[in-house]
């Protein structure tokens, strides 16, 4: 297992062991296009801002080593999509402007939104112990659901061990189509002591969101995926967003997802994988269009009542040098042009994604089809592209 260097640790990431091949033979270095292919969908564009965004995408697909990248920027006037590199290194086709991809931990804002809707309906108490909804589930090695609140699950202040820190990647990735039962993933986490007493620290833990998914099912009688479809996907008409369960394929146009097992290793195609290893912590599939629509609706107050949105946006520092802070499934990050944006990052085998929205009504999502095994520069480049897109047309903040 690895954690991305980004301070939020906000990744659902599996390390690909050297020599493993998933679903296809390892791919030797294949010549591919370096030039960015740009598509303007709608809306007026700031030329200088888009030039910088194109430069960042081109760097992602050259110096940083990603086969392809996509950025979608949306404001009240329309949307612009920019792509660079290729969707498939065997056949150097450009990245489709309507691409779907695995969004990893960007699943968490969807799950947190459903939980907070249940809070608004008085079916869940935000500061109630998890034991009330999942009796006896959190037990062992000092972990105790009677001492952990729902809020702490969503804010990564529960102290629960992260199951991904203990999942054997070699066993998982030798059989990428294997089903992973949520109870088995919990058993992996709860076989270890907590990282701190509940509420006394902050540490990113995917385990909390597995439990949040279970809580949704216990309270509603429907799976967390069914509730996401009913409460978010259908009302917002997110036609390119899916909760795949055990389905290993990505529906609709999509780039291949690749991993690089080592610095000098060839790319490995891991597009086809059973996403149940992520579950409610990171299994969703979506697109730039849908993620921007979702983030815009969430930050704009269309999915939660004001009281619950305020709770979601009550963020605590993560210790990151850039000043980012984590709320309830949503993090705030300062912008170089002043102000901040709300969003999340997400890694899943084959893909890395980041997205955000401002209160002024601007959204941006950026994706690269390489992960894990990409350089730290890729993570930095993706987040820089999101910030560049959100700052487009605004002057840099004065010091």
SVG drawing of the C-alpha trace seen along z (x, -y; Angstrom):
<svg xmlns="http://www.w3.org/2000/svg" viewBox="-37 -42 51 56">
<polyline fill="none" stroke="black" stroke-width="0.4" points="0.0,0.0 1.0,-3.6 -0.5,-6.9 -0.1,-9.7 2.1,-12.5 -0.8,-15.0 -1.5,-16.0 -5.1,-15.0 -4.1,-11.5 -7.3,-11.4 -6.7,-8.4 -8.0,-5.0 -4.8,-3.6 -3.5,-0.1 0.2,0.4 0.9,2.6 3.6,5.0 6.5,5.3 5.9,7.9 2.2,8.2 0.0,8.1 -3.7,7.3 -6.0,8.2 -3.4,7.7 0.3,8.2 2.5,5.4 2.9,2.8 6.3,1.7 6.9,-2.0 4.7,-2.8 5.1,-6.0 2.2,-8.3 1.1,-11.8 2.5,-14.5 0.4,-17.4 -2.7,-18.4 -6.0,-17.9 -8.4,-20.6 -12.2,-20.6 -14.3,-23.6 -17.8,-22.5 -19.5,-25.8 -19.0,-29.1 -16.6,-32.0 -12.9,-31.1 -10.2,-33.2 -7.4,-32.7 -4.5,-33.2 -6.1,-30.9 -6.7,-28.2 -3.2,-28.5 -1.9,-27.8 -4.3,-24.9 -3.2,-23.4 0.4,-23.7 -0.3,-21.8 -2.2,-19.0 0.6,-18.7 3.1,-18.3 0.9,-15.6 1.1,-13.6 4.8,-14.2 7.2,-14.9 4.8,-13.3 4.3,-10.2 0.5,-9.9 -0.8,-8.5 -3.8,-10.9 -5.4,-13.7 -8.7,-15.5 -9.9,-18.8 -13.5,-20.0 -14.2,-23.6 -17.8,-24.8 -19.3,-28.1 -22.7,-29.7 -22.1,-30.4 -21.2,-26.9 -18.4,-24.3 -15.0,-23.8 -13.2,-20.4 -9.5,-20.1 -7.7,-16.8 -4.1,-15.8 -2.4,-12.6 -4.1,-9.3 -6.8,-7.0 -5.1,-3.8 -1.4,-3.4 -1.8,-0.5 -3.9,-2.5 -3.0,-6.2 -6.6,-7.5 -7.3,-10.8 -9.1,-11.0 -12.8,-11.3 -14.3,-14.5 -17.2,-12.6 -14.9,-10.1 -16.0,-8.1 -13.3,-7.1 -13.0,-5.6 -13.1,-8.4 -11.8,-6.7 -12.1,-8.7 -14.3,-11.3 -17.0,-8.8 -16.8,-10.1 -18.6,-13.4 -21.5,-11.4 -21.7,-9.1 -21.4,-12.0 -24.2,-13.9 -26.6,-10.9 -25.7,-10.6 -26.3,-14.4 -29.6,-14.1 -30.5,-11.4 -29.4,-13.8 -31.7,-16.5 -34.5,-13.9 -33.8,-13.2 -33.1,-9.5 -29.4,-9.8 -27.8,-11.8 -24.5,-13.4 -23.1,-13.2 -24.7,-9.9 -22.5,-6.8 -22.1,-4.6 -23.1,-1.7 -26.7,-3.0 -26.9,-2.1 -24.4,0.7 -24.5,2.5 -21.5,4.7 -19.9,4.0 -16.9,2.0 -15.2,4.2 -11.7,5.5 -8.2,4.4 -9.4,1.3 -11.8,0.2 -15.3,-0.5 -18.3,-1.8 -19.8,-3.0 -17.1,-5.7 -17.1,-6.8 -19.7,-9.2 -21.1,-9.4 -19.4,-12.8 -16.0,-11.3 -16.5,-8.6 -17.1,-11.4 -14.3,-13.7 -11.6,-11.1 -11.3,-11.8 -12.5,-8.3 -9.0,-6.9 -10.1,-3.7 -7.3,-2.0 -7.4,-2.3 -8.1,1.1 -6.0,0.2 -2.9,-0.1 -3.1,3.7 -4.6,5.1 -2.1,7.3 -1.8,5.7 -0.2,8.8 -3.1,11.0 -5.7,8.5 -4.0,7.7 -3.2,11.2 -6.9,11.6 -8.3,8.2 -11.8,9.6 -12.2,11.0 -15.1,9.8 -14.3,8.1 -16.9,8.3 -17.2,5.2 -17.2,7.3 -13.9,8.9 -12.4,5.4 -13.6,4.3 -12.1,7.4 -8.7,6.4 -8.9,3.0 -10.3,4.0 -7.6,6.6 -5.4,3.6 -5.5,1.0 -6.9,-2.5 -4.4,-5.2 -5.7,-7.5 -8.6,-7.9 -11.8,-9.0 -11.9,-12.8 -8.4,-13.5 -6.7,-13.6 -7.1,-13.5 -5.9,-10.8 -7.4,-9.7 -9.2,-6.4 -11.1,-4.7 -12.6,-2.4 -14.9,-5.1 -16.6,-5.3 -17.2,-1.6 -19.0,-2.0 -20.9,-5.0 -22.1,-2.9 -23.3,-0.2 -25.0,-2.8 -27.0,-4.1 -28.2,-0.6 -29.2,0.1 -31.2,-3.1 -32.9,-3.1 -33.2,0.6 -31.5,-0.1 -27.8,0.1 -25.7,-3.1 -25.5,-2.8 -29.3,-2.7 -29.6,-5.8 -27.0,-7.7 -28.9,-6.9 -32.2,-7.9 -31.0,-11.0 -28.2,-12.4 -27.8,-10.7 -31.5,-10.8 -32.4,-14.3 -29.2,-15.9 -29.5,-13.7 -26.0,-12.4 -26.2,-10.1 -22.5,-9.2 -22.2,-8.3 -22.4,-4.7 -22.2,-2.7 -20.7,0.4 -20.7,3.0 -18.9,6.1 -19.1,5.0 -15.5,4.8 -16.0,2.7 -16.4,-1.0 -19.6,-1.8 -19.5,-4.3 -16.5,-6.0 -13.5,-5.8 -9.7,-5.8 -7.8,-2.7 -6.4,-2.9 -2.7,-2.2 -0.3,-1.5 3.5,-1.7 4.8,0.9 8.2,-0.8 10.1,-3.8 11.5,-2.0 8.7,0.6 6.4,0.6 2.8,-0.4 0.3,2.2 -3.3,2.0 -5.6,2.4 -8.8,1.0 -10.9,4.1 -11.0,4.6 -13.7,5.5 -14.2,2.1 -15.7,3.8 -12.2,3.4 -13.2,-0.3 -16.8,0.0 -18.4,-3.1 -14.9,-4.5 -14.1,-4.7 -15.9,-2.6 -17.8,-5.2 -17.4,-5.8 -18.2,-9.3 -17.2,-12.0 -16.0,-15.5 -19.4,-16.8 -21.2,-14.9 -18.6,-15.6 -18.8,-19.3 -22.6,-19.3 -22.6,-17.4 -20.0,-19.7 -21.8,-22.8 -25.1,-21.5 -23.5,-20.5 -21.6,-23.7 -24.5,-25.8 -26.9,-24.4 -29.1,-22.3 -28.5,-18.9 -28.4,-19.8 -30.4,-22.2 -28.3,-25.1 -27.8,-23.6 -26.3,-20.4 -24.3,-22.1 -22.8,-24.3 -21.9,-21.1 -20.3,-19.6 -18.2,-22.8 -17.1,-23.0 -13.6,-21.8 -10.6,-21.1 -7.0,-21.5 -5.2,-18.4 -1.7,-19.8 -1.1,-20.4 1.4,-23.2 -1.0,-24.7 -3.7,-25.2 -6.3,-22.7 -8.9,-21.5 -11.3,-18.6 -15.0,-18.9 -17.5,-16.0 -16.5,-14.3 -15.5,-17.6 -12.2,-19.5 -11.4,-23.2 -8.2,-24.3 -6.9,-27.9 -6.7,-29.2 -3.6,-31.1 -6.0,-33.9 -7.6,-34.3 -10.5,-32.6 -10.8,-28.8 -12.6,-25.9 -14.4,-22.8 -13.7,-19.4 -11.9,-16.2 -9.2,-14.0 -9.4,-10.4 -7.1,-7.6 -8.1,-4.1 -6.0,-1.6 -5.6,-3.1 -6.8,-6.6 -6.2,-9.8 -8.8,-12.6 -9.3,-15.9 -12.2,-18.2 -13.5,-21.3 -16.1,-24.1 -16.2,-27.7 -19.0,-29.6 -19.0,-31.9 -20.3,-29.1 -17.2,-27.7 -16.3,-24.0 -13.3,-22.0 -12.4,-18.4 -9.1,-17.0 -8.3,-13.3 -5.2,-11.3 -5.3,-7.7 -2.2,-6.6 -2.3,-5.4 -0.9,-4.1 2.8,-4.3 2.7,-7.8 5.2,-10.4 4.3,-12.9 4.5,-15.5 1.4,-14.0 -0.6,-14.6 0.8,-18.1 0.0,-18.7 -3.6,-17.6 -4.3,-19.8 -2.5,-22.7 -4.7,-22.3 -7.8,-22.3 -6.7,-25.5 -5.7,-27.1 -9.1,-26.4 -10.9,-27.8 -8.8,-30.9 -9.1,-31.5 -9.8,-35.2 -9.1,-36.3 -5.9,-38.1 -3.4,-36.4 -3.8,-37.3 -1.5,-40.0 1.0,-39.1"/>
</svg>
